[in-house]
Amino acid sequence: MSDIEKTVLFGGLFDLYGKLLSPVQEKVMRDYYDNDLTLSEIAENDKISRQAVYDAVAKAQNKLLEIEEKVGAYKEIIKLKSK
């Protein structure tokens, strides 16, 4: 999967399920995907390590994929849009 495809996927999943993430994960994902900040910029703004930001993004991505696996709403939306 290309970086652009990943960005579209996680941006869509975040739009649907973002409120189900922890507050920290939600903020980091919003900064990373919606505000287009780098991991380093988020770390500097939030006064945490870049590794902590990376871990929060990775955990949030995994959680979003788990939720989508159970709910399947994103997949259905994509199907409807492609018709």
Secondary structure, 3 states (H helix, E strand, C coil): CCHHHHHHHHHHHHHHHHHHCCHHHHHHHHHHHHCCCCHHHHHHHHCCCHHHHHHHHHHHHHHHHHHHHHHCHHHHHHHHHCC
